[in-house]
Amino acid sequence: MAVKLTELQVKNAKPRAAKYTMAAGGGLMLLVMPDGSRYWRLRYRIGGKAKMISVGRPYPFTTLKQALAQAAEFRATIAEGIDPADQRRIEKLNERERVANTFGEAADAWHAFRSKAWDTKTSQQARTYLDKDILPKLRSRPLDGITPAELGALVGGIEDRGAFDVAKKTRQWLKAIYSYARASGWTSADPARDLAAIAQPGPGSRNFAHLSLDELPDFLHALDQYDGSPLVKGCARLALWTANRPGVTRTLRWAELDLDAGIWTIEKGREGMKRGYYHLTPLPTQAVALLRDLQNITGGFEHVLIGRNDPRKPLSDGAVAGMFKRIGYHKKQTMHGFRHLISTALNDQGYQPDWVERQLAHGDPDKIRGTYNKAAYLDQRRKMMQDWADYLDRAVKSGTNVVQMRKAAA
């Protein structure tokens, strides 16, 4: 059988306005698409019917030589009266059955599928939960053979060691894996459905440590007197002035700031931002002044708050916690606790709950409807956060005297 194509001809095949084929001999052909992609196809007849089957992967992943070899195997199968398309279908079903045979195979397939949409951090986190807490006990267990009691015991063991957040995630992953397996036709079982009903309560309040409003002036005075790194102190102040999440504040980039407009723009998908929401943060005048001062220190770097040992990286995760410890507020106040403190203070002062929730970046702004847009309540929030920053100024000057916030205008 003469070969009609050369490897060079395949490589140089150019797309046209419409798809076309180039014969390679023995029914094998190269299908060239208008977008330039190239696929191998084999035409054949079996049982009196003309049929076609794909051969290998698209070029160049499958070369001409490899395509010819696989086509020859298909023709040998056809000569025995076996349809290669039917054979391929059976192989796929067998593979599906193999994958569905054990929880471990299904979990790996689920993780690979979900990782296409996840960012790297989420994919790695899910992989960690699987490898450490789930697969050691369930990897070789048949999907249909796992009972609710078995999963309950697994999650209960995680709770018994005090890892309640890990237990919560484990319940979520187990439900997701079984949902994926059922949708794929590998099982009809649902042993993870009722796991939440037997979840043990966590140890009391899960709120991050934070002060009351009455305790704030003393803290602000101690912060003001701190003579350490201005970047660490600035990080705490920015968190207080904006109510943004610690990870986002710590990794603030100069490119995200418009100091003339007093706006900090957090783009969708930004690391450190819960669920990757888009968020606009109005900056009070105190924050703008601080950031202009910091430009003289870190303006030539990517991050506003640079790392102590490597200016190419942001401030370390424990830097502010270390400062809180040095000024006497270890386990009394945390960066994340600022958000709870600010939310409580602003709601108590009569500001609209929707303004406060939007300032805290609760909820997806893409789902806001009606008269709102991605700049939802920006003018109202700007006034609210300026009031808050002005209150903080008065509080730090008050010493040990308690300063009352001014009630929001009706």
C-alpha positions in Angstrom: 0.0 0.0 0.0 1.5 3.3 -1.1 1.7 6.2 1.3 0.0 9.3 -0.2 1.4 11.7 2.3 4.8 12.7 3.8 5.4 14.0 7.2 6.5 17.3 5.7 3.2 17.6 3.8 1.2 17.0 6.9 3.3 19.5 8.8 2.8 22.2 6.1 -0.9 21.6 5.5 -2.5 25.0 5.6 -6.1 25.8 6.7 -8.7 26.9 4.1 -12.0 28.6 4.4 -13.7 25.1 4.5 -12.4 21.9 6.0 -10.7 19.4 3.6 -9.0 16.1 3.7 -5.6 14.7 2.5 -5.4 11.0 1.7 -2.7 8.9 3.4 -3.7 5.6 1.8 -5.7 2.6 2.9 -8.7 4.8 4.0 -6.5 6.9 6.3 -6.8 10.6 5.8 -5.8 13.9 7.4 -8.7 16.2 8.2 -7.6 19.9 8.1 -10.0 22.3 9.8 -10.4 26.1 9.1 -8.8 26.9 12.5 -5.7 24.9 11.5 -6.2 21.9 13.7 -5.5 18.6 12.0 -7.2 15.2 12.8 -6.6 11.7 11.7 -9.6 9.7 10.4 -10.0 6.2 8.9 -12.8 5.4 6.5 -13.8 1.7 6.4 -16.7 -0.6 5.6 -18.0 -3.4 7.8 -21.2 -5.3 7.5 -21.9 -3.5 4.2 -21.9 -0.1 6.0 -19.5 2.8 5.4 -18.1 4.1 8.7 -15.4 6.4 10.0 -13.3 6.4 13.2 -10.8 8.8 14.7 -7.2 7.6 14.8 -5.0 8.7 17.6 -4.8 12.3 18.8 -4.7 15.4 16.6 -1.5 16.1 14.8 1.3 16.7 15.9 0.5 14.6 19.0 0.0 11.6 16.7 2.5 11.7 13.8 1.9 10.3 10.3 3.9 7.2 11.1 1.9 6.6 14.3 -1.4 7.1 12.5 -0.5 4.6 9.8 0.4 2.0 12.4 -2.8 2.5 14.3 -4.8 2.4 11.1 -3.2 -0.9 10.2 -4.3 -2.3 13.5 -7.8 -1.1 12.9 -7.9 -2.8 9.5 -6.6 -6.0 11.0 -9.5 -5.8 13.5 -12.0 -5.1 10.7 -10.7 -8.1 8.7 -11.7 -10.3 11.7 -15.2 -8.9 11.5 -14.8 -6.7 14.6 -15.9 -3.1 14.3 -13.2 -0.9 15.9 -15.8 1.7 16.9 -17.7 -0.9 18.9 -14.4 -2.1 20.4 -13.5 1.4 21.5 -17.0 1.9 23.0 -16.5 -1.3 25.1 -13.1 -0.2 26.2 -14.5 3.1 27.4 -17.2 1.4 29.3 -14.7 -0.9 30.9 -12.6 2.1 31.8 -15.6 3.8 33.4 -16.3 0.6 35.3 -12.7 0.4 36.4 -12.7 4.1 37.6 -16.0 3.5 39.4 -14.8 0.4 41.1 -13.1 2.2 44.0 -13.6 5.4 45.9 -9.9 6.3 45.3 -10.2 6.1 41.5 -13.5 8.1 41.6 -11.9 10.7 43.9 -8.9 11.1 41.7 -11.1 11.5 38.6 -13.2 14.1 40.5 -10.2 16.1 41.5 -8.7 16.1 38.0 -12.1 17.3 36.6 -12.6 20.0 39.2 -9.0 21.2 39.0 -9.7 22.5 35.4 -11.8 25.3 37.0 -10.0 25.7 40.3 -7.0 28.0 40.9 -3.8 26.3 42.0 -4.2 27.0 45.7 -7.7 25.4 45.8 -6.6 22.4 43.8 -3.7 21.8 46.2 -5.9 22.3 49.2 -8.4 19.7 48.0 -5.5 17.3 47.2 -4.2 17.7 50.7 -7.5 16.8 52.3 -7.8 13.8 50.0 -4.4 12.4 50.6 -4.2 13.1 54.4 -7.7 12.5 55.8 -9.9 10.7 53.2 -8.0 8.3 50.9 -6.0 6.5 53.5 -9.2 4.9 54.8 -11.3 4.9 51.6 -9.0 4.5 48.6 -9.6 0.8 48.0 -13.3 0.7 49.1 -16.0 0.1 46.5 -18.2 3.1 45.9 -21.3 1.1 46.4 -19.9 -0.6 49.6 -19.2 2.5 51.6 -21.9 3.2 54.3 -23.0 6.4 56.0 -21.7 5.1 59.3 -18.3 4.5 57.7 -18.1 8.1 56.5 -19.5 9.4 59.8 -16.8 7.6 61.7 -14.1 9.0 59.4 -15.3 12.6 59.9 -15.9 12.0 63.6 -12.3 11.0 64.0 -11.2 14.3 62.5 -13.5 16.2 64.8 -12.2 14.3 67.8 -8.7 15.7 67.2 -10.2 19.2 67.3 -9.8 19.9 63.5 -13.3 21.2 63.0 -12.5 23.2 59.9 -10.9 20.2 58.3 -13.9 18.1 59.2 -16.2 20.6 57.5 -14.2 20.6 54.4 -14.0 16.8 54.4 -17.8 16.6 54.5 -18.0 18.9 51.5 -15.4 16.9 49.5 -17.2 13.6 50.3 -20.5 14.9 49.1 -18.9 16.4 46.0 -17.1 13.2 45.1 -20.3 11.1 45.4 -22.3 13.7 43.4 -19.7 13.5 40.6 -19.7 9.7 40.7 -23.5 9.5 40.5 -23.6 12.1 37.6 -21.0 9.9 35.8 -23.1 6.8 36.2 -20.6 5.0 38.4 -22.9 4.6 41.4 -26.4 5.4 42.7 -25.2 5.5 46.3 -25.3 8.6 48.4 -23.7 7.8 51.8 -22.4 11.4 52.3 -25.9 13.0 52.1 -26.7 13.3 55.8 -23.2 13.9 57.3 -24.1 17.4 58.4 -26.8 15.9 60.7 -24.1 14.3 62.9 -21.5 17.1 62.8 -20.1 17.9 66.2 -20.4 21.5 67.4 -17.1 23.4 67.4 -15.6 24.7 70.6 -17.7 27.8 71.3 -17.5 31.0 69.3 -15.5 30.8 66.1 -15.1 34.6 65.8 -11.5 36.0 65.5 -10.2 37.7 68.6 -11.2 41.4 68.7 -11.6 44.2 71.1 -14.8 46.1 72.0 -15.2 49.7 70.9 -14.6 50.9 74.4 -11.2 49.1 74.5 -10.2 50.5 71.1 -8.6 53.8 72.3 -6.0 52.1 74.4 -5.2 49.8 71.6 -4.9 52.7 69.1 -2.6 54.5 71.5 -0.4 51.5 71.8 -0.3 51.1 68.1 0.5 54.7 67.6 3.5 54.4 70.0 4.9 51.4 68.3 8.4 52.3 66.9 9.0 49.2 64.8 8.5 48.8 61.0 6.2 51.5 59.5 5.1 48.8 57.0 3.8 46.5 59.7 2.1 49.4 61.5 0.7 50.6 58.1 -0.7 47.2 57.4 -2.7 47.3 60.6 -3.9 50.8 60.0 -5.0 50.0 56.4 -7.0 47.0 57.7 -8.7 49.3 60.3 -9.5 52.0 57.7 -10.8 49.7 55.0 -12.2 46.5 56.7 -10.6 44.5 53.9 -9.4 40.9 54.6 -6.0 40.4 56.1 -4.6 38.5 53.1 -5.7 41.1 50.6 -4.4 44.0 52.8 -1.1 42.4 53.4 -0.6 41.7 49.6 -1.8 45.2 48.4 -0.2 46.2 45.1 0.5 49.7 43.9 -1.2 48.8 40.6 -4.5 48.4 42.5 -4.5 51.9 43.8 -5.8 55.2 42.4 -4.7 57.6 45.1 -6.0 60.7 43.3 -9.5 59.1 43.3 -9.1 57.5 46.7 -10.0 54.0 45.3 -8.5 50.6 45.8 -9.7 48.1 43.1 -9.5 44.4 43.9 -10.0 42.6 40.6 -12.0 39.4 40.3 -10.1 36.3 41.1 -7.5 38.1 43.2 -5.6 35.8 45.6 -6.4 36.4 49.2 -10.0 37.5 48.3 -12.6 35.1 49.6 -14.3 33.4 46.6 -12.3 35.8 44.3 -15.0 38.6 44.3 -14.4 41.9 42.6 -14.4 44.7 45.1 -14.0 48.5 45.2 -12.7 50.0 48.4 -13.0 53.7 49.1 -10.0 55.1 50.9 -10.4 57.7 53.6 -8.1 60.6 53.5 -6.0 59.2 56.3 -5.3 56.0 54.2 -4.4 58.1 51.1 -1.9 60.1 53.2 -0.3 57.0 54.6 0.0 55.4 51.2 1.6 58.5 49.7 4.2 58.4 52.5 4.8 54.7 51.8 5.5 55.4 48.1 8.8 56.9 49.2 9.7 53.6 50.8 8.2 50.9 48.5 7.0 52.7 45.4 9.6 51.0 43.2 8.3 47.5 44.1 5.2 45.6 43.2 3.7 45.4 46.7 3.0 48.3 49.0 3.9 46.3 52.1 7.1 44.4 51.1 8.7 41.5 52.9 11.5 42.2 55.4 13.9 39.7 53.8 12.8 39.8 50.2 11.2 43.0 48.8 9.9 41.1 45.8 7.4 39.4 48.2 4.7 40.9 50.3 4.8 41.3 54.1 4.8 38.0 55.9 1.6 36.5 57.3 2.8 36.7 60.9 4.3 40.2 60.9 1.2 42.0 62.2 0.5 39.3 64.8 4.0 39.7 66.0 3.5 43.5 66.4 0.2 42.9 68.3 2.1 40.6 70.7 4.9 43.2 71.3 2.4 46.0 72.1 0.5 43.7 74.6 -2.5 42.5 72.5 -1.5 38.9 71.8 -4.7 36.8 71.4 -6.8 40.0 72.2 -6.9 41.4 68.7 -6.3 40.0 65.2 -6.2 41.5 61.8 -9.4 39.5 60.8 -10.9 40.6 64.1 -10.9 44.2 62.9 -13.6 43.2 60.4 -15.9 42.0 63.2 -15.1 45.1 65.3 -15.8 47.5 62.4 -19.0 45.7 61.4 -20.4 45.8 64.9 -19.5 49.5 65.3 -20.9 50.7 62.0 -24.1 48.7 62.4 -24.6 50.0 66.0 -24.2 53.5 64.7 -27.1 53.1 62.3 -25.3 52.9 59.0 -27.3 50.9 56.4 -26.5 47.1 56.8 -26.2 46.8 53.0 -23.5 49.5 53.0 -21.6 47.6 55.8 -22.0 44.2 54.0 -20.7 45.6 50.8 -17.7 47.3 52.5 -16.9 43.9 54.0 -17.2 42.4 50.5 -19.9 39.9 51.6 -21.6 38.5 48.5 -20.8 38.5 44.8 -21.1 42.0 43.3 -21.8 40.3 39.9 -25.1 39.2 41.2 -26.3 42.6 42.4 -29.3 43.7 40.3 -31.5 46.7 39.9 -29.9 50.1 40.2 -26.7 48.8 41.6 -23.5 47.9 39.9 -19.9 47.0 40.8 -19.5 50.3 42.5 -22.5 49.5 44.7 -23.0 52.1 47.5 -19.6 53.6 46.8 -20.5 57.2 47.7 -22.3 56.1 50.8 -19.5 53.8 51.8 -16.9 56.5 51.2 -18.7 58.8 53.7 -19.2 55.9 56.1 -15.5 54.9 56.1 -14.4 58.5 56.4 -16.6 58.9 59.4 -15.0 55.7 60.9 -11.4 56.9 60.1 -12.2 60.3 61.7 -13.5 58.5 64.8 -10.3 56.5 65.0 -8.3 59.8 64.9 -10.3 61.2 67.8 -10.0 57.9 69.7 -6.2 57.7 69.5 -6.0 61.3 70.9 -8.4 60.6 73.7 -6.0 58.5 75.8 -8.0 56.3 78.1 -11.2 58.3 77.7 -13.9 56.6 75.7 -14.9 58.5 72.6 -18.4 58.1 71.2 -18.9 57.7 67.5 -21.2 60.2 65.8 -24.5 58.6 64.8 -25.1 58.1 61.1 -27.2 60.8 59.4 -30.7 59.7 58.8 
